[in-house]
């Protein structure tokens, strides 16, 4: 894959940088679930990635937490007679 030098200012992080996901989207295909970033990385909706050299990054979505409502503490009130 031919990769051009980023023309953005500030420049997008390279494909091997820890923050490579911060590069600008140059081609979005939400109907197919993927986008091409300026640095040549293809990112998928499930957070998986394909790097320009062909290596893959497994989805790294944080695990979902199960929401459990807190039990309300009940304060008893006495009525003055």
mmCIF file of the N, C-alpha and C atoms, coordinates in Angstrom:
data_MODEL
# 
_entry.id   MODEL 
# 
loop_
_atom_site.group_PDB 
_atom_site.id 
_atom_site.type_symbol 
_atom_site.label_atom_id 
_atom_site.label_alt_id 
_atom_site.label_comp_id 
_atom_site.label_asym_id 
_atom_site.label_entity_id 
_atom_site.label_seq_id 
_atom_site.pdbx_PDB_ins_code 
_atom_site.Cartn_x 
_atom_site.Cartn_y 
_atom_site.Cartn_z 
_atom_site.occupancy 
_atom_site.B_iso_or_equiv 
_atom_site.pdbx_formal_charge 
_atom_site.auth_seq_id 
_atom_site.auth_comp_id 
_atom_site.auth_asym_id 
_atom_site.auth_atom_id 
_atom_site.pdbx_PDB_model_num 
ATOM 1   N N  . UNK A 1 1  ? 0.847   -1.180 0.000  1.00 0.00 ? 1  UNK A N  1 
ATOM 2   C CA . UNK A 1 1  ? 0.000   0.000  0.000  1.00 0.00 ? 1  UNK A CA 1 
ATOM 3   C C  . UNK A 1 1  ? 0.889   1.238  0.000  1.00 0.00 ? 1  UNK A C  1 
ATOM 4   N N  . UNK A 1 2  ? 0.628   2.141  -0.867 1.00 0.00 ? 2  UNK A N  1 
ATOM 5   C CA . UNK A 1 2  ? 1.381   3.389  -0.932 1.00 0.00 ? 2  UNK A CA 1 
ATOM 6   C C  . UNK A 1 2  ? 0.797   4.361  0.082  1.00 0.00 ? 2  UNK A C  1 
ATOM 7   N N  . UNK A 1 3  ? 1.651   4.872  0.935  1.00 0.00 ? 3  UNK A N  1 
ATOM 8   C CA . UNK A 1 3  ? 1.177   5.785  1.975  1.00 0.00 ? 3  UNK A CA 1 
ATOM 9   C C  . UNK A 1 3  ? 1.817   7.151  1.764  1.00 0.00 ? 3  UNK A C  1 
ATOM 10  N N  . UNK A 1 4  ? 0.978   8.171  1.635  1.00 0.00 ? 4  UNK A N  1 
ATOM 11  C CA . UNK A 1 4  ? 1.498   9.514  1.446  1.00 0.00 ? 4  UNK A CA 1 
ATOM 12  C C  . UNK A 1 4  ? 1.797   10.147 2.802  1.00 0.00 ? 4  UNK A C  1 
ATOM 13  N N  . UNK A 1 5  ? 2.579   11.196 2.768  1.00 0.00 ? 5  UNK A N  1 
ATOM 14  C CA . UNK A 1 5  ? 2.912   11.926 3.982  1.00 0.00 ? 5  UNK A CA 1 
ATOM 15  C C  . UNK A 1 5  ? 1.711   12.787 4.367  1.00 0.00 ? 5  UNK A C  1 
ATOM 16  N N  . UNK A 1 6  ? 1.359   12.767 5.627  1.00 0.00 ? 6  UNK A N  1 
ATOM 17  C CA . UNK A 1 6  ? 0.210   13.522 6.128  1.00 0.00 ? 6  UNK A CA 1 
ATOM 18  C C  . UNK A 1 6  ? 0.416   15.025 5.926  1.00 0.00 ? 6  UNK A C  1 
ATOM 19  N N  . UNK A 1 7  ? -0.605  15.680 5.393  1.00 0.00 ? 7  UNK A N  1 
ATOM 20  C CA . UNK A 1 7  ? -0.549  17.116 5.168  1.00 0.00 ? 7  UNK A CA 1 
ATOM 21  C C  . UNK A 1 7  ? -1.290  17.904 6.246  1.00 0.00 ? 7  UNK A C  1 
ATOM 22  N N  . UNK A 1 8  ? -1.873  17.215 7.223  1.00 0.00 ? 8  UNK A N  1 
ATOM 23  C CA . UNK A 1 8  ? -2.617  17.887 8.282  1.00 0.00 ? 8  UNK A CA 1 
ATOM 24  C C  . UNK A 1 8  ? -1.676  18.579 9.255  1.00 0.00 ? 8  UNK A C  1 
ATOM 25  N N  . UNK A 1 9  ? -2.166  19.640 9.863  1.00 0.00 ? 9  UNK A N  1 
ATOM 26  C CA . UNK A 1 9  ? -1.420  20.367 10.889 1.00 0.00 ? 9  UNK A CA 1 
ATOM 27  C C  . UNK A 1 9  ? -2.274  20.466 12.119 1.00 0.00 ? 9  UNK A C  1 
ATOM 28  N N  . UNK A 1 10 ? -1.852  19.946 13.250 1.00 0.00 ? 10 UNK A N  1 
ATOM 29  C CA . UNK A 1 10 ? -0.657  19.151 13.433 1.00 0.00 ? 10 UNK A CA 1 
ATOM 30  C C  . UNK A 1 10 ? -0.779  17.824 12.700 1.00 0.00 ? 10 UNK A C  1 
ATOM 31  N N  . UNK A 1 11 ? 0.352   17.234 12.397 1.00 0.00 ? 11 UNK A N  1 
ATOM 32  C CA . UNK A 1 11 ? 0.373   15.986 11.628 1.00 0.00 ? 11 UNK A CA 1 
ATOM 33  C C  . UNK A 1 11 ? -0.294  14.851 12.409 1.00 0.00 ? 11 UNK A C  1 
ATOM 34  N N  . UNK A 1 12 ? -0.948  13.971 11.683 1.00 0.00 ? 12 UNK A N  1 
ATOM 35  C CA . UNK A 1 12 ? -1.584  12.806 12.296 1.00 0.00 ? 12 UNK A CA 1 
ATOM 36  C C  . UNK A 1 12 ? -0.513  11.849 12.805 1.00 0.00 ? 12 UNK A C  1 
ATOM 37  N N  . UNK A 1 13 ? -0.805  11.120 13.880 1.00 0.00 ? 13 UNK A N  1 
ATOM 38  C CA . UNK A 1 13 ? 0.170   10.140 14.372 1.00 0.00 ? 13 UNK A CA 1 
ATOM 39  C C  . UNK A 1 13 ? 0.373   9.023  13.362 1.00 0.00 ? 13 UNK A C  1 
ATOM 40  N N  . UNK A 1 14 ? 1.554   8.477  13.322 1.00 0.00 ? 14 UNK A N  1 
ATOM 41  C CA . UNK A 1 14 ? 1.866   7.386  12.399 1.00 0.00 ? 14 UNK A CA 1 
ATOM 42  C C  . UNK A 1 14 ? 1.137   6.106  12.758 1.00 0.00 ? 14 UNK A C  1 
ATOM 43  N N  . UNK A 1 15 ? 1.147   5.162  11.842 1.00 0.00 ? 15 UNK A N  1 
ATOM 44  C CA . UNK A 1 15 ? 0.425   3.902  12.022 1.00 0.00 ? 15 UNK A CA 1 
ATOM 45  C C  . UNK A 1 15 ? 0.968   3.074  13.175 1.00 0.00 ? 15 UNK A C  1 
ATOM 46  N N  . UNK A 1 16 ? 2.238   3.268  13.553 1.00 0.00 ? 16 UNK A N  1 
ATOM 47  C CA . UNK A 1 16 ? 2.817   2.486  14.645 1.00 0.00 ? 16 UNK A CA 1 
ATOM 48  C C  . UNK A 1 16 ? 2.822   3.234  15.974 1.00 0.00 ? 16 UNK A C  1 
ATOM 49  N N  . UNK A 1 17 ? 2.325   4.468  15.975 1.00 0.00 ? 17 UNK A N  1 
ATOM 50  C CA . UNK A 1 17 ? 2.278   5.251  17.215 1.00 0.00 ? 17 UNK A CA 1 
ATOM 51  C C  . UNK A 1 17 ? 1.179   4.700  18.138 1.00 0.00 ? 17 UNK A C  1 
ATOM 52  N N  . UNK A 1 18 ? 1.378   4.812  19.439 1.00 0.00 ? 18 UNK A N  1 
ATOM 53  C CA . UNK A 1 18 ? 0.359   4.317  20.376 1.00 0.00 ? 18 UNK A CA 1 
ATOM 54  C C  . UNK A 1 18 ? -1.011  4.966  20.181 1.00 0.00 ? 18 UNK A C  1 
ATOM 55  N N  . UNK A 1 19 ? -1.021  6.214  19.721 1.00 0.00 ? 19 UNK A N  1 
ATOM 56  C CA . UNK A 1 19 ? -2.286  6.933  19.518 1.00 0.00 ? 19 UNK A CA 1 
ATOM 57  C C  . UNK A 1 19 ? -2.690  6.989  18.047 1.00 0.00 ? 19 UNK A C  1 
ATOM 58  N N  . UNK A 1 20 ? -2.334  5.956  17.268 1.00 0.00 ? 20 UNK A N  1 
ATOM 59  C CA . UNK A 1 20 ? -2.606  5.973  15.825 1.00 0.00 ? 20 UNK A CA 1 
ATOM 60  C C  . UNK A 1 20 ? -4.096  6.110  15.490 1.00 0.00 ? 20 UNK A C  1 
ATOM 61  N N  . UNK A 1 21 ? -4.979  5.761  16.425 1.00 0.00 ? 21 UNK A N  1 
ATOM 62  C CA . UNK A 1 21 ? -6.418  5.911  16.187 1.00 0.00 ? 21 UNK A CA 1 
ATOM 63  C C  . UNK A 1 21 ? -6.851  7.374  16.114 1.00 0.00 ? 21 UNK A C  1 
ATOM 64  N N  . UNK A 1 22 ? -5.983  8.291  16.529 1.00 0.00 ? 22 UNK A N  1 
ATOM 65  C CA . UNK A 1 22 ? -6.321  9.714  16.531 1.00 0.00 ? 22 UNK A CA 1 
ATOM 66  C C  . UNK A 1 22 ? -6.143  10.370 15.161 1.00 0.00 ? 22 UNK A C  1 
ATOM 67  N N  . UNK A 1 23 ? -5.639  9.636  14.177 1.00 0.00 ? 23 UNK A N  1 
ATOM 68  C CA . UNK A 1 23 ? -5.470  10.198 12.825 1.00 0.00 ? 23 UNK A CA 1 
ATOM 69  C C  . UNK A 1 23 ? -6.835  10.519 12.220 1.00 0.00 ? 23 UNK A C  1 
ATOM 70  N N  . UNK A 1 24 ? -6.844  11.468 11.319 1.00 0.00 ? 24 UNK A N  1 
ATOM 71  C CA . UNK A 1 24 ? -8.100  11.879 10.672 1.00 0.00 ? 24 UNK A CA 1 
ATOM 72  C C  . UNK A 1 24 ? -8.631  10.826 9.712  1.00 0.00 ? 24 UNK A C  1 
ATOM 73  N N  . UNK A 1 25 ? -9.946  10.751 9.632  1.00 0.00 ? 25 UNK A N  1 
ATOM 74  C CA . UNK A 1 25 ? -10.606 9.846  8.696  1.00 0.00 ? 25 UNK A CA 1 
ATOM 75  C C  . UNK A 1 25 ? -10.523 10.460 7.302  1.00 0.00 ? 25 UNK A C  1 
ATOM 76  N N  . UNK A 1 26 ? -10.042 9.683  6.337  1.00 0.00 ? 26 UNK A N  1 
ATOM 77  C CA . UNK A 1 26 ? -9.981  10.180 4.956  1.00 0.00 ? 26 UNK A CA 1 
ATOM 78  C C  . UNK A 1 26 ? -11.034 9.519  4.083  1.00 0.00 ? 26 UNK A C  1 
ATOM 79  N N  . UNK A 1 27 ? -11.562 8.386  4.515  1.00 0.00 ? 27 UNK A N  1 
ATOM 80  C CA . UNK A 1 27 ? -12.619 7.715  3.769  1.00 0.00 ? 27 UNK A CA 1 
ATOM 81  C C  . UNK A 1 27 ? -13.466 6.916  4.755  1.00 0.00 ? 27 UNK A C  1 
ATOM 82  N N  . UNK A 1 28 ? -14.720 7.322  4.913  1.00 0.00 ? 28 UNK A N  1 
ATOM 83  C CA . UNK A 1 28 ? -15.618 6.650  5.863  1.00 0.00 ? 28 UNK A CA 1 
ATOM 84  C C  . UNK A 1 28 ? -16.651 5.812  5.110  1.00 0.00 ? 28 UNK A C  1 
ATOM 85  N N  . UNK A 1 29 ? -16.884 4.632  5.606  1.00 0.00 ? 29 UNK A N  1 
ATOM 86  C CA . UNK A 1 29 ? -17.878 3.722  5.033  1.00 0.00 ? 29 UNK A CA 1 
ATOM 87  C C  . UNK A 1 29 ? -18.724 3.129  6.163  1.00 0.00 ? 29 UNK A C  1 
ATOM 88  N N  . UNK A 1 30 ? -19.533 3.961  6.830  1.00 0.00 ? 30 UNK A N  1 
ATOM 89  C CA . UNK A 1 30 ? -20.302 3.482  7.978  1.00 0.00 ? 30 UNK A CA 1 
ATOM 90  C C  . UNK A 1 30 ? -21.294 2.378  7.619  1.00 0.00 ? 30 UNK A C  1 
ATOM 91  N N  . UNK A 1 31 ? -21.765 2.366  6.375  1.00 0.00 ? 31 UNK A N  1 
ATOM 92  C CA . UNK A 1 31 ? -22.698 1.319  5.961  1.00 0.00 ? 31 UNK A CA 1 
ATOM 93  C C  . UNK A 1 31 ? -22.019 -0.051 5.919  1.00 0.00 ? 31 UNK A C  1 
ATOM 94  N N  . UNK A 1 32 ? -20.683 -0.048 5.804  1.00 0.00 ? 32 UNK A N  1 
ATOM 95  C CA . UNK A 1 32 ? -19.915 -1.286 5.798  1.00 0.00 ? 32 UNK A CA 1 
ATOM 96  C C  . UNK A 1 32 ? -19.156 -1.499 7.109  1.00 0.00 ? 32 UNK A C  1 
ATOM 97  N N  . UNK A 1 33 ? -19.161 -0.485 7.972  1.00 0.00 ? 33 UNK A N  1 
ATOM 98  C CA . UNK A 1 33 ? -18.550 -0.628 9.293  1.00 0.00 ? 33 UNK A CA 1 
ATOM 99  C C  . UNK A 1 33 ? -17.057 -0.386 9.367  1.00 0.00 ? 33 UNK A C  1 
ATOM 100 N N  . UNK A 1 34 ? -16.488 0.406  8.441  1.00 0.00 ? 34 UNK A N  1 
ATOM 101 C CA . UNK A 1 34 ? -15.065 0.682  8.506  1.00 0.00 ? 34 UNK A CA 1 
ATOM 102 C C  . UNK A 1 34 ? -14.733 2.070  7.990  1.00 0.00 ? 34 UNK A C  1 
ATOM 103 N N  . UNK A 1 35 ? -13.542 2.557  8.378  1.00 0.00 ? 35 UNK A N  1 
ATOM 104 C CA . UNK A 1 35 ? -13.029 3.851  7.919  1.00 0.00 ? 35 UNK A CA 1 
ATOM 105 C C  . UNK A 1 35 ? -11.529 3.739  7.692  1.00 0.00 ? 35 UNK A C  1 
ATOM 106 N N  . UNK A 1 36 ? -11.037 4.503  6.715  1.00 0.00 ? 36 UNK A N  1 
ATOM 107 C CA . UNK A 1 36 ? -9.605  4.571  6.438  1.00 0.00 ? 36 UNK A CA 1 
ATOM 108 C C  . UNK A 1 36 ? -9.069  5.851  7.056  1.00 0.00 ? 36 UNK A C  1 
ATOM 109 N N  . UNK A 1 37 ? -8.026  5.718  7.853  1.00 0.00 ? 37 UNK A N  1 
ATOM 110 C CA . UNK A 1 37 ? -7.408  6.886  8.480  1.00 0.00 ? 37 UNK A CA 1 
ATOM 111 C C  . UNK A 1 37 ? -6.270  7.420  7.620  1.00 0.00 ? 37 UNK A C  1 
ATOM 112 N N  . UNK A 1 38 ? -5.889  8.651  7.870  1.00 0.00 ? 38 UNK A N  1 
ATOM 113 C CA . UNK A 1 38 ? -4.828  9.322  7.126  1.00 0.00 ? 38 UNK A CA 1 
ATOM 114 C C  . UNK A 1 38 ? -3.512  8.545  7.157  1.00 0.00 ? 38 UNK A C  1 
ATOM 115 N N  . UNK A 1 39 ? -3.256  7.818  8.227  1.00 0.00 ? 39 UNK A N  1 
ATOM 116 C CA . UNK A 1 39 ? -1.999  7.088  8.362  1.00 0.00 ? 39 UNK A CA 1 
ATOM 117 C C  . UNK A 1 39 ? -2.040  5.687  7.734  1.00 0.00 ? 39 UNK A C  1 
ATOM 118 N N  . UNK A 1 40 ? -3.128  5.369  7.025  1.00 0.00 ? 40 UNK A N  1 
ATOM 119 C CA . UNK A 1 40 ? -3.234  4.091  6.338  1.00 0.00 ? 40 UNK A CA 1 
ATOM 120 C C  . UNK A 1 40 ? -3.873  2.980  7.146  1.00 0.00 ? 40 UNK A C  1 
ATOM 121 N N  . UNK A 1 41 ? -4.257  3.255  8.386  1.00 0.00 ? 41 UNK A N  1 
ATOM 122 C CA . UNK A 1 41 ? -4.899  2.257  9.233  1.00 0.00 ? 41 UNK A CA 1 
ATOM 123 C C  . UNK A 1 41 ? -6.384  2.170  8.870  1.00 0.00 ? 41 UNK A C  1 
ATOM 124 N N  . UNK A 1 42 ? -6.894  0.946  8.765  1.00 0.00 ? 42 UNK A N  1 
ATOM 125 C CA . UNK A 1 42 ? -8.325  0.735  8.560  1.00 0.00 ? 42 UNK A CA 1 
ATOM 126 C C  . UNK A 1 42 ? -8.907  0.367  9.926  1.00 0.00 ? 42 UNK A C  1 
ATOM 127 N N  . UNK A 1 43 ? -9.880  1.145  10.385 1.00 0.00 ? 43 UNK A N  1 
ATOM 128 C CA . UNK A 1 43 ? -10.520 0.865  11.674 1.00 0.00 ? 43 UNK A CA 1 
ATOM 129 C C  . UNK A 1 43 ? -11.947 0.392  11.434 1.00 0.00 ? 43 UNK A C  1 
ATOM 130 N N  . UNK A 1 44 ? -12.366 -0.566 12.236 1.00 0.00 ? 44 UNK A N  1 
ATOM 131 C CA . UNK A 1 44 ? -13.694 -1.141 12.118 1.00 0.00 ? 44 UNK A CA 1 
ATOM 132 C C  . UNK A 1 44 ? -14.561 -0.718 13.298 1.00 0.00 ? 44 UNK A C  1 
ATOM 133 N N  . UNK A 1 45 ? -15.864 -0.765 13.096 1.00 0.00 ? 45 UNK A N  1 
ATOM 134 C CA . UNK A 1 45 ? -16.803 -0.370 14.144 1.00 0.00 ? 45 UNK A CA 1 
ATOM 135 C C  . UNK A 1 45 ? -16.632 -1.177 15.424 1.00 0.00 ? 45 UNK A C  1 
ATOM 136 N N  . UNK A 1 46 ? -16.158 -2.417 15.318 1.00 0.00 ? 46 UNK A N  1 
ATOM 137 C CA . UNK A 1 46 ? -15.980 -3.243 16.513 1.00 0.00 ? 46 UNK A CA 1 
ATOM 138 C C  . UNK A 1 46 ? -14.646 -2.971 17.207 1.00 0.00 ? 46 UNK A C  1 
ATOM 139 N N  . UNK A 1 47 ? -13.926 -1.933 16.776 1.00 0.00 ? 47 UNK A N  1 
ATOM 140 C CA . UNK A 1 47 ? -12.631 -1.454 17.267 1.00 0.00 ? 47 UNK A CA 1 
ATOM 141 C C  . UNK A 1 47 ? -11.449 -2.306 16.808 1.00 0.00 ? 47 UNK A C  1 
ATOM 142 N N  . UNK A 1 48 ? -11.672 -3.271 15.928 1.00 0.00 ? 48 UNK A N  1 
ATOM 143 C CA . UNK A 1 48 ? -10.564 -3.994 15.317 1.00 0.00 ? 48 UNK A CA 1 
ATOM 144 C C  . UNK A 1 48 ? -9.898  -3.100 14.281 1.00 0.00 ? 48 UNK A C  1 
ATOM 145 N N  . UNK A 1 49 ? -8.675  -3.447 13.892 1.00 0.00 ? 49 UNK A N  1 
ATOM 146 C CA . UNK A 1 49 ? -7.925  -2.608 12.958 1.00 0.00 ? 49 UNK A CA 1 
ATOM 147 C C  . UNK A 1 49 ? -7.068  -3.468 12.025 1.00 0.00 ? 49 UNK A C  1 
ATOM 148 N N  . UNK A 1 50 ? -6.766  -2.917 10.867 1.00 0.00 ? 50 UNK A N  1 
ATOM 149 C CA . UNK A 1 50 ? -5.754  -3.481 9.973  1.00 0.00 ? 50 UNK A CA 1 
ATOM 150 C C  . UNK A 1 50 ? -4.722  -2.384 9.758  1.00 0.00 ? 50 UNK A C  1 
ATOM 151 N N  . UNK A 1 51 ? -3.475  -2.692 10.089 1.00 0.00 ? 51 UNK A N  1 
ATOM 152 C CA . UNK A 1 51 ? -2.391  -1.728 9.928  1.00 0.00 ? 51 UNK A CA 1 
ATOM 153 C C  . UNK A 1 51 ? -1.893  -1.765 8.487  1.00 0.00 ? 51 UNK A C  1 
ATOM 154 N N  . UNK A 1 52 ? -1.221  -0.708 8.031  1.00 0.00 ? 52 UNK A N  1 
ATOM 155 C CA . UNK A 1 52 ? -0.762  -0.651 6.633  1.00 0.00 ? 52 UNK A CA 1 
ATOM 156 C C  . UNK A 1 52 ? 0.132   -1.822 6.227  1.00 0.00 ? 52 UNK A C  1 
ATOM 157 N N  . UNK A 1 53 ? 0.849   -2.421 7.170  1.00 0.00 ? 53 UNK A N  1 
ATOM 158 C CA . UNK A 1 53 ? 1.730   -3.540 6.827  1.00 0.00 ? 53 UNK A CA 1 
ATOM 159 C C  . UNK A 1 53 ? 1.002   -4.880 6.823  1.00 0.00 ? 53 UNK A C  1 
ATOM 160 N N  . UNK A 1 54 ? -0.322  -4.862 7.034  1.00 0.00 ? 54 UNK A N  1 
ATOM 161 C CA . UNK A 1 54 ? -1.121  -6.077 6.980  1.00 0.00 ? 54 UNK A CA 1 
ATOM 162 C C  . UNK A 1 54 ? -1.389  -6.730 8.324  1.00 0.00 ? 54 UNK A C  1 
ATOM 163 N N  . UNK A 1 55 ? -0.697  -6.272 9.376  1.00 0.00 ? 55 UNK A N  1 
ATOM 164 C CA . UNK A 1 55 ? -0.963  -6.832 10.704 1.00 0.00 ? 55 UNK A CA 1 
ATOM 165 C C  . UNK A 1 55 ? -2.363  -6.424 11.157 1.00 0.00 ? 55 UNK A C  1 
ATOM 166 N N  . UNK A 1 56 ? -2.945  -7.256 11.992 1.00 0.00 ? 56 UNK A N  1 
ATOM 167 C CA . UNK A 1 56 ? -4.274  -6.939 12.505 1.00 0.00 ? 56 UNK A CA 1 
ATOM 168 C C  . UNK A 1 56 ? -4.208  -6.666 14.002 1.00 0.00 ? 56 UNK A C  1 
ATOM 169 N N  . UNK A 1 57 ? -5.145  -5.865 14.457 1.00 0.00 ? 57 UNK A N  1 
ATOM 170 C CA . UNK A 1 57 ? -5.309  -5.573 15.874 1.00 0.00 ? 57 UNK A CA 1 
ATOM 171 C C  . UNK A 1 57 ? -6.699  -6.058 16.238 1.00 0.00 ? 57 UNK A C  1 
ATOM 172 N N  . UNK A 1 58 ? -6.773  -6.969 17.200 1.00 0.00 ? 58 UNK A N  1 
ATOM 173 C CA . UNK A 1 58 ? -8.063  -7.514 17.616 1.00 0.00 ? 58 UNK A CA 1 
ATOM 174 C C  . UNK A 1 58 ? -8.929  -6.419 18.237 1.00 0.00 ? 58 UNK A C  1 
ATOM 175 N N  . UNK A 1 59 ? -10.239 -6.562 18.158 1.00 0.00 ? 59 UNK A N  1 
ATOM 176 C CA . UNK A 1 59 ? -11.113 -5.584 18.805 1.00 0.00 ? 59 UNK A CA 1 
ATOM 177 C C  . UNK A 1 59 ? -10.706 -5.397 20.260 1.00 0.00 ? 59 UNK A C  1 
ATOM 178 N N  . UNK A 1 60 ? -10.670 -4.148 20.687 1.00 0.00 ? 60 UNK A N  1 
ATOM 179 C CA . UNK A 1 60 ? -10.252 -3.834 22.049 1.00 0.00 ? 60 UNK A CA 1 
ATOM 180 C C  . UNK A 1 60 ? -11.268 -2.948 22.753 1.00 0.00 ? 60 UNK A C  1 
ATOM 181 N N  . UNK A 1 61 ? -12.504 -3.235 22.472 1.00 0.00 ? 61 UNK A N  1 
ATOM 182 C CA . UNK A 1 61 ? -13.598 -2.509 23.105 1.00 0.00 ? 61 UNK A CA 1 
ATOM 183 C C  . UNK A 1 61 ? -13.628 -2.856 24.593 1.00 0.00 ? 61 UNK A C  1 
ATOM 184 N N  . UNK A 1 62 ? -13.801 -1.853 25.446 1.00 0.00 ? 62 UNK A N  1 
ATOM 185 C CA . UNK A 1 62 ? -13.888 -2.168 26.877 1.00 0.00 ? 62 UNK A CA 1 
ATOM 186 C C  . UNK A 1 62 ? -15.111 -3.032 27.152 1.00 0.00 ? 62 UNK A C  1 
ATOM 187 N N  . UNK A 1 63 ? -14.977 -3.923 28.099 1.00 0.00 ? 63 UNK A N  1 
ATOM 188 C CA . UNK A 1 63 ? -16.106 -4.790 28.413 1.00 0.00 ? 63 UNK A CA 1 
ATOM 189 C C  . UNK A 1 63 ? -17.251 -3.968 28.993 1.00 0.00 ? 63 UNK A C  1 
ATOM 190 N N  . UNK A 1 64 ? -18.431 -4.410 28.702 1.00 0.00 ? 64 UNK A N  1 
ATOM 191 C CA . UNK A 1 64 ? -19.615 -3.704 29.178 1.00 0.00 ? 64 UNK A CA 1 
ATOM 192 C C  . UNK A 1 64 ? -19.828 -3.994 30.652 1.00 0.00 ? 64 UNK A C  1 
ATOM 193 N N  . UNK A 1 65 ? -20.282 -3.006 31.331 1.00 0.00 ? 65 UNK A N  1 
ATOM 194 C CA . UNK A 1 65 ? -20.633 -3.198 32.727 1.00 0.00 ? 65 UNK A CA 1 
ATOM 195 C C  . UNK A 1 65 ? -22.135 -3.371 32.812 1.00 0.00 ? 65 UNK A C  1 
ATOM 196 N N  . UNK A 1 66 ? -22.540 -4.233 33.657 1.00 0.00 ? 66 UNK A N  1 
ATOM 197 C CA . UNK A 1 66 ? -23.970 -4.447 33.848 1.00 0.00 ? 66 UNK A CA 1 
ATOM 198 C C  . UNK A 1 66 ? -24.473 -3.412 34.826 1.00 0.00 ? 66 UNK A C  1 
ATOM 199 N N  . UNK A 1 67 ? -25.482 -2.700 34.418 1.00 0.00 ? 67 UNK A N  1 
ATOM 200 C CA . UNK A 1 67 ? -26.041 -1.653 35.261 1.00 0.00 ? 67 UNK A CA 1 
ATOM 201 C C  . UNK A 1 67 ? -27.007 -2.275 36.248 1.00 0.00 ? 67 UNK A C  1 
ATOM 202 N N  . UNK A 1 68 ? -26.760 -2.008 37.506 1.00 0.00 ? 68 UNK A N  1 
ATOM 203 C CA . UNK A 1 68 ? -27.647 -2.482 38.559 1.00 0.00 ? 68 UNK A CA 1 
ATOM 204 C C  . UNK A 1 68 ? -28.052 -1.256 39.354 1.00 0.00 ? 68 UNK A C  1 
ATOM 205 N N  . UNK A 1 69 ? -29.357 -0.989 39.419 1.00 0.00 ? 69 UNK A N  1 
ATOM 206 C CA . UNK A 1 69 ? -29.792 0.207  40.161 1.00 0.00 ? 69 UNK A CA 1 
ATOM 207 C C  . UNK A 1 69 ? -29.481 0.066  41.645 1.00 0.00 ? 69 UNK A C  1 
ATOM 208 N N  . UNK A 1 70 ? -29.090 1.168  42.232 1.00 0.00 ? 70 UNK A N  1 
ATOM 209 C CA . UNK A 1 70 ? -28.840 1.184  43.669 1.00 0.00 ? 70 UNK A CA 1 
ATOM 210 C C  . UNK A 1 70 ? -30.166 1.132  44.397 1.00 0.00 ? 70 UNK A C  1 
ATOM 211 N N  . UNK A 1 71 ? -30.168 0.459  45.516 1.00 0.00 ? 71 UNK A N  1 
ATOM 212 C CA . UNK A 1 71 ? -31.387 0.445  46.308 1.00 0.00 ? 71 UNK A CA 1 
ATOM 213 C C  . UNK A 1 71 ? -31.460 1.754  47.069 1.00 0.00 ? 71 UNK A C  1 
ATOM 214 N N  . UNK A 1 72 ? -32.605 2.372  46.961 1.00 0.00 ? 72 UNK A N  1 
ATOM 215 C CA . UNK A 1 72 ? -32.781 3.650  47.641 1.00 0.00 ? 72 UNK A CA 1 
ATOM 216 C C  . UNK A 1 72 ? -32.899 3.415  49.135 1.00 0.00 ? 72 UNK A C  1 
ATOM 217 N N  . UNK A 1 73 ? -32.238 4.262  49.899 1.00 0.00 ? 73 UNK A N  1 
ATOM 218 C CA . UNK A 1 73 ? -32.416 4.161  51.334 1.00 0.00 ? 73 UNK A CA 1 
ATOM 219 C C  . UNK A 1 73 ? -33.696 4.887  51.688 1.00 0.00 ? 73 UNK A C  1 
ATOM 220 N N  . UNK A 1 74 ? -34.461 4.264  52.506 1.00 0.00 ? 74 UNK A N  1 
ATOM 221 C CA . UNK A 1 74 ? -35.750 4.850  52.869 1.00 0.00 ? 74 UNK A CA 1 
ATOM 222 C C  . UNK A 1 74 ? -35.629 5.514  54.234 1.00 0.00 ? 74 UNK A C  1 
ATOM 223 N N  . UNK A 1 75 ? -36.040 6.732  54.267 1.00 0.00 ? 75 UNK A N  1 
ATOM 224 C CA . UNK A 1 75 ? -36.052 7.478  55.509 1.00 0.00 ? 75 UNK A CA 1 
ATOM 225 C C  . UNK A 1 75 ? -37.484 7.562  55.971 1.00 0.00 ? 75 UNK A C  1 
ATOM 226 N N  . UNK A 1 76 ? -37.715 7.031  57.159 1.00 0.00 ? 76 UNK A N  1 
ATOM 227 C CA . UNK A 1 76 ? -39.081 7.075  57.677 1.00 0.00 ? 76 UNK A CA 1 
ATOM 228 C C  . UNK A 1 76 ? -39.354 8.436  58.278 1.00 0.00 ? 76 UNK A C  1 
ATOM 229 N N  . UNK A 1 77 ? -40.495 8.944  57.970 1.00 0.00 ? 77 UNK A N  1 
ATOM 230 C CA . UNK A 1 77 ? -40.894 10.223 58.532 1.00 0.00 ? 77 UNK A CA 1 
ATOM 231 C C  . UNK A 1 77 ? -42.076 9.979  59.467 1.00 0.00 ? 77 UNK A C  1 
ATOM 232 N N  . UNK A 1 78 ? -42.077 10.716 60.523 1.00 0.00 ? 78 UNK A N  1 
ATOM 233 C CA . UNK A 1 78 ? -43.194 10.614 61.459 1.00 0.00 ? 78 UNK A CA 1 
ATOM 234 C C  . UNK A 1 78 ? -44.034 11.842 61.306 1.00 0.00 ? 78 UNK A C  1 
ATOM 235 N N  . UNK A 1 79 ? -45.299 11.651 61.352 1.00 0.00 ? 79 UNK A N  1 
ATOM 236 C CA . UNK A 1 79 ? -46.182 12.813 61.207 1.00 0.00 ? 79 UNK A CA 1 
ATOM 237 C C  . UNK A 1 79 ? -46.551 13.306 62.597 1.00 0.00 ? 79 UNK A C  1 
ATOM 238 N N  . UNK A 1 80 ? -46.477 14.576 62.747 1.00 0.00 ? 80 UNK A N  1 
ATOM 239 C CA . UNK A 1 80 ? -46.833 15.198 64.034 1.00 0.00 ? 80 UNK A CA 1 
ATOM 240 C C  . UNK A 1 80 ? -48.340 15.272 64.114 1.00 0.00 ? 80 UNK A C  1 
ATOM 241 N N  . UNK A 1 81 ? -48.898 14.798 65.227 1.00 0.00 ? 81 UNK A N  1 
ATOM 242 C CA . UNK A 1 81 ? -50.342 14.789 65.364 1.00 0.00 ? 81 UNK A CA 1 
ATOM 243 C C  . UNK A 1 81 ? -50.840 15.975 66.115 1.00 0.00 ? 81 UNK A C  1 
# 
